[in-house]
Amino acid sequence: MSKIGGRSRGVTSIRIFWKCVHEATPQQRRLCSIPWHYRPTRIPKAKHIPFRTQHAPRQQTIPFSRFLSTESTSERECWRCGAKLPRSAVFCPAERGLIQPTYDEATYYDVLLPELAPGEAKFAFDVDERLLRNKFLRLQQAVHPDGYGQKSQTEKLCAEQQSSFINKAYQVLRDPLQRAQYLLELNGVSIEEGESMNDPALLMEVLDARERLEEAHAQSEIEEIRRENEKRMEETIDQLSQAFRDRDLDAAKRLAIQLQYWVNIKKAAQEWIPGKRIEIHH
Protein backbone atom coordinates (compact mmCIF):
# COMPACT_ATOMS: atom_id res chain seq x y z
CA MET A 1 0.00 0.00 0.00
CA SER A 2 1.40 3.42 -0.98
CA LYS A 3 2.13 6.09 1.61
CA ILE A 4 1.12 9.74 1.51
CA GLY A 5 2.80 12.01 4.10
CA GLY A 6 3.60 9.07 6.38
CA ARG A 7 -0.02 7.85 6.42
CA SER A 8 -1.49 5.10 4.29
CA ARG A 9 -3.97 6.08 1.59
CA GLY A 10 -6.45 3.51 2.93
CA VAL A 11 -6.43 4.93 6.45
CA THR A 12 -6.92 8.44 5.10
CA SER A 13 -9.97 7.32 3.13
CA ILE A 14 -11.43 5.60 6.17
CA ARG A 15 -11.13 8.72 8.33
CA ILE A 16 -12.76 10.82 5.57
CA PHE A 17 -15.61 8.30 5.47
CA TRP A 18 -16.20 8.54 9.23
CA LYS A 19 -16.07 12.33 9.06
CA CYS A 20 -18.79 12.33 6.36
CA VAL A 21 -20.97 9.99 8.44
CA HIS A 22 -20.49 12.16 11.53
CA GLU A 23 -21.40 15.42 9.78
CA ALA A 24 -24.26 14.17 7.59
CA THR A 25 -27.78 15.39 8.34
CA PRO A 26 -30.60 12.84 8.83
CA GLN A 27 -31.92 13.61 5.32
CA GLN A 28 -28.47 13.08 3.79
CA ARG A 29 -28.13 9.76 5.64
CA ARG A 30 -31.50 8.61 4.29
CA LEU A 31 -30.68 9.62 0.72
CA CYS A 32 -27.36 7.76 0.97
CA SER A 33 -28.96 4.70 2.65
CA ILE A 34 -26.84 5.28 5.81
CA PRO A 35 -28.73 3.75 8.74
CA TRP A 36 -30.85 6.49 10.33
CA HIS A 37 -29.88 5.63 13.89
CA TYR A 38 -26.14 5.66 13.27
CA ARG A 39 -24.89 8.89 14.85
CA PRO A 40 -21.29 8.49 16.19
CA THR A 41 -20.32 10.93 18.92
CA ARG A 42 -16.75 11.27 17.61
CA ILE A 43 -14.63 10.21 14.69
CA PRO A 44 -13.00 6.91 15.65
CA LYS A 45 -9.30 6.47 15.11
CA ALA A 46 -8.48 4.03 12.37
CA LYS A 47 -5.73 2.28 14.32
CA HIS A 48 -8.29 1.03 16.87
CA ILE A 49 -10.61 -0.45 14.25
CA PRO A 50 -9.82 -3.56 12.19
CA PHE A 51 -9.80 -2.83 8.49
CA ARG A 52 -12.66 -5.22 7.76
CA THR A 53 -15.09 -3.42 10.10
CA GLN A 54 -14.48 0.18 9.15
CA HIS A 55 -17.73 0.55 7.22
CA ALA A 56 -21.05 1.46 8.87
CA PRO A 57 -23.05 -1.53 10.19
CA ARG A 58 -25.04 -3.29 7.48
CA GLN A 59 -28.76 -2.75 7.81
CA GLN A 60 -31.56 -3.16 5.29
CA THR A 61 -32.92 0.29 4.43
CA ILE A 62 -35.35 1.66 1.87
CA PRO A 63 -33.91 4.09 -0.67
CA PHE A 64 -35.80 7.35 -0.29
CA SER A 65 -37.00 7.19 -3.89
CA ARG A 66 -38.99 4.04 -3.11
CA PHE A 67 -41.31 6.15 -0.96
CA LEU A 68 -41.86 8.63 -3.78
CA SER A 69 -42.58 6.16 -6.57
CA THR A 70 -45.28 7.27 -9.01
CA GLU A 71 -45.10 4.30 -11.34
CA SER A 72 -48.60 3.08 -12.20
CA THR A 73 -48.88 -0.66 -11.72
CA SER A 74 -51.08 -3.18 -9.97
CA GLU A 75 -48.05 -4.83 -8.34
CA ARG A 76 -45.26 -3.73 -6.05
CA GLU A 77 -42.14 -5.27 -4.50
CA CYS A 78 -41.21 -5.98 -0.90
CA TRP A 79 -38.64 -3.42 0.18
CA ARG A 80 -36.44 -6.11 1.73
CA CYS A 81 -36.68 -9.28 -0.32
CA GLY A 82 -38.10 -7.94 -3.59
CA ALA A 83 -41.01 -10.39 -3.61
CA LYS A 84 -43.93 -9.40 -5.83
CA LEU A 85 -46.91 -8.12 -3.82
CA PRO A 86 -50.38 -6.89 -4.76
CA ARG A 87 -50.81 -3.15 -4.43
CA SER A 88 -53.15 -3.69 -1.47
CA ALA A 89 -50.39 -5.43 0.55
CA VAL A 90 -49.64 -4.02 3.99
CA PHE A 91 -47.29 -6.87 4.93
CA CYS A 92 -44.97 -9.23 3.05
CA PRO A 93 -45.81 -12.92 3.69
CA ALA A 94 -42.38 -14.01 2.44
CA GLU A 95 -40.74 -11.97 5.22
CA ARG A 96 -42.99 -13.25 8.03
CA GLY A 97 -45.36 -10.33 7.86
CA LEU A 98 -42.80 -7.56 7.33
CA ILE A 99 -44.62 -4.21 7.20
CA GLN A 100 -44.49 -2.35 3.89
CA PRO A 101 -44.60 1.37 3.06
CA THR A 102 -47.81 2.84 1.65
CA TYR A 103 -48.18 2.60 -2.09
CA ASP A 104 -49.15 5.56 -4.31
CA GLU A 105 -51.44 3.49 -6.53
CA ALA A 106 -53.33 1.85 -3.65
CA THR A 107 -56.85 3.12 -2.94
CA TYR A 108 -58.75 3.06 0.35
CA TYR A 109 -60.79 0.17 -1.03
CA ASP A 110 -57.62 -1.80 -1.88
CA VAL A 111 -56.52 -1.76 1.75
CA LEU A 112 -59.79 -2.02 3.70
CA LEU A 113 -61.94 -3.95 1.20
CA PRO A 114 -59.42 -5.89 -0.94
CA GLU A 115 -61.99 -8.54 -1.81
CA LEU A 116 -63.58 -6.10 -4.29
CA ALA A 117 -62.30 -6.19 -7.86
CA PRO A 118 -60.76 -2.86 -8.97
CA GLY A 119 -63.50 -2.25 -11.54
CA GLU A 120 -66.16 -3.01 -8.96
CA ALA A 121 -64.58 -0.93 -6.20
CA LYS A 122 -64.78 2.29 -8.26
CA PHE A 123 -68.58 2.16 -7.96
CA ALA A 124 -68.90 0.44 -4.57
CA PHE A 125 -70.96 3.01 -2.69
CA ASP A 126 -72.71 0.35 -0.61
CA VAL A 127 -70.38 -1.06 2.04
CA ASP A 128 -70.89 -3.38 4.99
CA GLU A 129 -70.12 -0.99 7.86
CA ARG A 130 -69.58 -3.79 10.38
CA LEU A 131 -67.14 -5.58 8.08
CA LEU A 132 -65.40 -2.29 7.36
CA ARG A 133 -64.98 -1.49 11.04
CA ASN A 134 -63.72 -4.98 11.91
CA LYS A 135 -61.14 -4.85 9.12
CA PHE A 136 -60.06 -1.38 10.23
CA LEU A 137 -59.59 -2.41 13.86
CA ARG A 138 -57.55 -5.51 12.96
CA LEU A 139 -55.30 -3.61 10.59
CA GLN A 140 -54.86 -0.63 12.90
CA GLN A 141 -53.83 -2.91 15.73
CA ALA A 142 -51.29 -4.62 13.49
CA VAL A 143 -49.68 -1.43 12.16
CA HIS A 144 -49.90 0.89 15.17
CA PRO A 145 -46.51 2.60 15.64
CA ASP A 146 -46.50 1.72 19.36
CA GLY A 147 -45.90 -1.88 18.37
CA TYR A 148 -42.74 -1.01 16.45
CA GLY A 149 -40.73 0.62 19.21
CA GLN A 150 -37.99 -2.06 19.04
CA LYS A 151 -37.97 -2.36 15.25
CA SER A 152 -35.70 -0.74 12.69
CA GLN A 153 -36.20 2.86 11.63
CA THR A 154 -37.47 1.65 8.26
CA GLU A 155 -40.20 -0.42 9.89
CA LYS A 156 -41.12 2.46 12.21
CA LEU A 157 -41.52 4.77 9.23
CA CYS A 158 -43.65 2.18 7.42
CA ALA A 159 -45.87 1.79 10.51
CA GLU A 160 -46.43 5.54 10.74
CA GLN A 161 -47.34 5.72 7.05
CA GLN A 162 -49.70 2.75 7.16
CA SER A 163 -51.40 3.85 10.38
CA SER A 164 -52.11 7.30 8.97
CA PHE A 165 -53.33 5.90 5.64
CA ILE A 166 -55.63 3.32 7.25
CA ASN A 167 -57.12 5.90 9.62
CA LYS A 168 -57.89 8.23 6.72
CA ALA A 169 -59.31 5.38 4.64
CA TYR A 170 -61.70 4.39 7.40
CA GLN A 171 -62.86 7.97 8.06
CA VAL A 172 -63.66 8.40 4.36
CA LEU A 173 -65.32 5.05 3.66
CA ARG A 174 -67.53 5.09 6.76
CA ASP A 175 -69.10 8.46 5.85
CA PRO A 176 -71.62 8.44 2.94
CA LEU A 177 -70.77 11.96 1.73
CA GLN A 178 -66.99 11.50 1.82
CA ARG A 179 -67.37 8.03 0.28
CA ALA A 180 -69.40 9.46 -2.62
CA GLN A 181 -66.88 12.25 -3.18
CA TYR A 182 -64.01 9.75 -3.09
CA LEU A 183 -65.68 7.45 -5.64
CA LEU A 184 -66.27 10.40 -7.95
CA GLU A 185 -62.60 11.29 -7.61
CA LEU A 186 -61.56 7.72 -8.47
CA ASN A 187 -63.65 8.04 -11.62
CA GLY A 188 -62.10 11.37 -12.58
CA VAL A 189 -65.11 13.50 -11.61
CA SER A 190 -64.38 16.55 -9.47
CA ILE A 191 -66.73 18.83 -7.55
CA GLU A 192 -65.42 22.37 -7.70
CA GLU A 193 -65.45 24.53 -4.59
CA GLY A 194 -68.67 26.55 -4.44
CA GLU A 195 -70.42 24.36 -7.06
CA SER A 196 -74.14 24.45 -6.20
CA MET A 197 -77.37 22.73 -7.08
CA ASN A 198 -79.30 23.78 -10.19
CA ASP A 199 -82.65 22.59 -8.82
CA PRO A 200 -84.72 25.64 -7.71
CA ALA A 201 -87.08 23.49 -5.61
CA LEU A 202 -84.21 21.97 -3.61
CA LEU A 203 -82.59 25.37 -3.14
CA MET A 204 -85.87 26.63 -1.71
CA GLU A 205 -85.84 23.74 0.77
CA VAL A 206 -82.33 24.71 1.88
CA LEU A 207 -83.29 28.38 2.31
CA ASP A 208 -86.45 27.41 4.19
CA ALA A 209 -84.46 25.21 6.60
CA ARG A 210 -82.00 28.03 7.24
CA GLU A 211 -84.77 30.53 8.00
CA ARG A 212 -86.49 28.11 10.36
CA LEU A 213 -83.22 27.53 12.23
CA GLU A 214 -82.66 31.29 12.59
CA GLU A 215 -86.21 31.92 13.80
CA ALA A 216 -86.40 28.96 16.18
CA HIS A 217 -86.78 29.75 19.89
CA ALA A 218 -86.97 26.29 21.44
CA GLN A 219 -85.09 23.01 21.21
CA SER A 220 -88.30 21.24 20.18
CA GLU A 221 -88.36 23.26 16.95
CA ILE A 222 -84.78 22.28 16.22
CA GLU A 223 -85.57 18.60 16.78
CA GLU A 224 -88.35 18.80 14.20
CA ILE A 225 -85.99 20.34 11.66
CA ARG A 226 -83.43 17.62 12.42
CA ARG A 227 -85.94 14.83 11.84
CA GLU A 228 -87.01 16.32 8.52
CA ASN A 229 -83.41 16.76 7.45
CA GLU A 230 -82.46 13.20 8.44
CA LYS A 231 -85.24 11.93 6.19
CA ARG A 232 -83.92 14.02 3.29
CA MET A 233 -80.42 12.67 3.90
CA GLU A 234 -81.62 9.06 3.89
CA GLU A 235 -83.50 9.60 0.62
CA THR A 236 -80.47 11.22 -1.02
CA ILE A 237 -78.16 8.42 0.17
CA ASP A 238 -80.53 5.83 -1.32
CA GLN A 239 -80.52 7.72 -4.61
CA LEU A 240 -76.72 7.92 -4.54
CA SER A 241 -76.55 4.17 -4.05
CA GLN A 242 -78.72 3.62 -7.11
CA ALA A 243 -76.73 6.12 -9.18
CA PHE A 244 -73.46 4.31 -8.46
CA ARG A 245 -75.06 0.92 -9.15
CA ASP A 246 -76.18 2.32 -12.51
CA ARG A 247 -72.72 3.86 -12.96
CA ASP A 248 -74.42 7.19 -13.65
CA LEU A 249 -71.68 9.61 -12.61
CA ASP A 250 -73.61 12.75 -13.60
CA ALA A 251 -76.45 11.80 -11.28
CA ALA A 252 -74.00 10.77 -8.56
CA LYS A 253 -72.27 14.16 -8.72
CA ARG A 254 -75.57 16.04 -8.53
CA LEU A 255 -76.70 13.95 -5.55
CA ALA A 256 -73.34 14.36 -3.78
CA ILE A 257 -73.73 18.15 -4.01
CA GLN A 258 -77.27 17.81 -2.69
CA LEU A 259 -76.16 15.63 0.21
CA GLN A 260 -73.52 18.23 1.12
CA TYR A 261 -76.31 20.75 1.73
CA TRP A 262 -78.22 18.36 3.98
CA VAL A 263 -75.05 17.59 5.92
CA ASN A 264 -74.44 21.31 6.43
CA ILE A 265 -78.01 21.77 7.69
CA LYS A 266 -77.43 18.91 10.13
CA LYS A 267 -74.28 20.60 11.44
CA ALA A 268 -76.08 23.95 11.74
CA ALA A 269 -78.87 22.31 13.77
CA GLN A 270 -76.32 20.67 16.09
CA GLU A 271 -74.60 24.02 16.68
CA TRP A 272 -77.84 26.00 17.03
CA ILE A 273 -77.93 28.88 19.48
CA PRO A 274 -81.06 31.10 19.82
CA GLY A 275 -80.72 34.23 17.71
CA LYS A 276 -77.51 33.10 16.00
CA ARG A 277 -77.28 33.75 12.26
CA ILE A 278 -77.16 30.53 10.24
CA GLU A 279 -74.67 30.17 7.41
CA ILE A 280 -75.05 27.12 5.18
CA HIS A 281 -72.09 26.75 2.85
CA HIS A 282 -71.40 24.12 0.24
N, C-alpha and C positions, 0 to 999 in steps of 0.2 A: 504494500500500500504506500502511495507517495505521501510525502510530508510537505506541509505548507506552513512556514514560520514555526517549526517545531511541533506542530499539532497535525494529527492525521486528518485527511480530507473527510473520512467517514465520521469521525467524532464531531468535526465542525458541522456537518450536515445534521447530525442527530440533535445537537444543541439548538440549531436554527429551527428544527421541527418542534422541539419542546417550547421554544419561545413563541412560535406561531399558535400552538395549542393554548398556551397560557393567556395570550392577548386576544384571542378570537372572541367575538361576541356570540351570544346564544344563536342568533340568526345565522352567523357565518358558520358555526359548528354544524347546524342543521343542513345548510346548503352543501357542506363538504362531507356530510355523513359522519362527522365526529360525534361520538356518543354524547348526548345532551348533558348527562350528569358529570362528565369528566371535567373537572375544574381544578387542576393542580394549584397548590398554594405557592409553590416556588418552582423554579426551573431545576430539575434534578441534574446532578453532575454525571457526566457520561461514565466516568471511571467506576462509579458505584453500581452501574446497571449493565448486566450482560448484554452483549450485542444483539442476541436473538430476541430480547424482550424490550427493545427500545421504541417500539411502536405502541400506539394507544391500544388498550384492550379491545379485542374483537367483540363486536356486539351487532346483532342484526338490526339495522335501522331502515326506515323508509326514506328514499330520496324525496326531497321536498316536492319535486315535480309530480310525484305520484298522487299527492293530495290535490293537485290543481288540474288533473287530467280532464279534458273536454272531449275526448274521443267518444263518438257515438257507437255503442255496441251493446248487445244484450248479454255479453259475458265480461268477466273481469278476472284478475289473477290474484291469488293470495300473495300478500306482500312479503312473506317469508319463503314459502316453498314454491311459489309460482303455479300452484294448481289452478285449473280452470274452475271458476265459480259463477253461478248465476248472479245477475245484477242485484237480486234481492238479498244476497248472502250477507249476514251479519257476522258469522263465524266461519272458519275453515275446518271442515270435518277431518281433512288429512293431517291437520296440526292439532288434533285433540281439542277442537273448539276454540282455536285462536281467534281473537276478535279482529275484525277488519275495519279499515277506515270507511267513512260514508262514500257513496259513489254518486257522481254527478248525474248519471242517467237514471238512477233509481227514483221511483215515485213513492208517495206515501202508501199507495196500494201495494206496491211490490213488497214493502217491508212488513206491513201489518196484515195484509190480506193476499199473500202470495199465491193462494190457490186459484185466484182469478186470472184468466188469460189476459195478456196485455190489451187485446182488442176489446175484450169484455169490460175490463177495469175502467176504460176511458168513458164509459157510460153507466157505471155502477153507482147510481145515486142511492139505491136501496141497500143498506148494510145491516147486518145483524149486530145490534149495539152490544149485546152481551158477549158475543164472540169477539168483537172488536176490543172490548175492555179486557177480557181475559188474555188475549194475545198481547195487548199493551203491557199489562202487569207482569206477565212472564218475561217479556223481552226487557222491560225496564229494570227488573230485578237482576237480570243476567248481565246488563251492560252498565249498571250504575257505577260511576267513578269510585265510590267508596270501596268497592270490591277489588280495586286494582292498585291499592296503596303499595303493595310489595312487588308490583310488576314493573316491567321496563317502561321507560319514558314513551316509547312508541305505543305500547298497549294502553298507557294512561291517556295519551292523546286520542287514540281510537275510541276509547270508552267515553270521553267527553263529547266527541263528535256524534257518536251513535246515540247517546243519551239525549242530547239536544234535538237531534233529528227525529227520534221516536216520540219525544214529548210533543213536538210541533205537529207531527203526523196525526197523533191521537186527537189533539185539540181541533184540528181541521176536520178530520173525518167524522168526529162525533157531533158536529154542529151542522144542521141542514143547510144554512146559508153559506157558510165557509166551504162546505163540501160541494155545493152547486158551483160556487165561484171557482173552486179548484178544478173541477171537471171541465168547466168552460175553458179554463187556461190550458189544460192538457190537450184540448181540441183546437187550440189556437184562436179562441174567441175571448176578447178582452172587453171589460166594462170600464169605460172611461170615467174618471172622477167627475162627479156632477151630472152624469147621464141620468135622465129622469124618464118617467113613464109618459107615454103618449095617449093614454086612455083618460079622457076628461072625467068620466064617471068615477074612476078609481082615485084620481087626484082630488075630487070633491070629498070622497070618503076620508082621505088623509087630512084635508083641511078641517073637515067637520070634527074629526077626532082631536085635532089640536085645539080647536076652540072649546070643545067640551072639557078638555083637561085644564085649560086656562080658567074657565068659568066655574069649575068644580069647587065646592066648599066643604065637602065631607068625604071621608074615606069610602063610604058606600057607593058614591058616584064613580069613584076611581075603579072600584072593583067591577062595576058593571062595564066600564070601558075596557078593562082588562079581559073580561070574559068574551066580549064581542071581538076583540082583537085576536085572542087566542084561536077563536073559530076561524077567522080570516087566515091566520097563519097556517092552520091545519089544512085548509082547503088549498092554499097556494102550494104547500109542500106536496100534497097529493097530485096536484097538476104538474109540478116539477118532476115527480117520479115518472109520470106518464110521458112527459116530454123527453126525458132521457131514455126511457124504454123505446120510444119511437125514433130516437136519435134525431130529434127535431131541435137543433141548436138555437135557431131563432126564437122559438117559443121558450126554450130553457133560459135564454138570456133575458127575455122580457119578464119571465116569472121570477128570476133571481133579483131583478131590479125591484119588482113589486114586493118580494119578501123582505128586501132591505128596508122598505118603508114600514112594514108591519113590525119588524124587529126594533126599529127606532121608536115607534109608538110604545112598544112594550117597555123599552128603557125609560122613556119619558114618564110613563105611568109609575114605574118603580121609584123614580126620583122625584115624584110630585111633591110640591110644597104649595100650600094655599097662596094664591096671588102671584106665583112665579110664572114668568113668561116662558112659554114652551117653544123650543126650537127643534124642528124635525128636519134633519139633514139626510141626504142620501150619501 
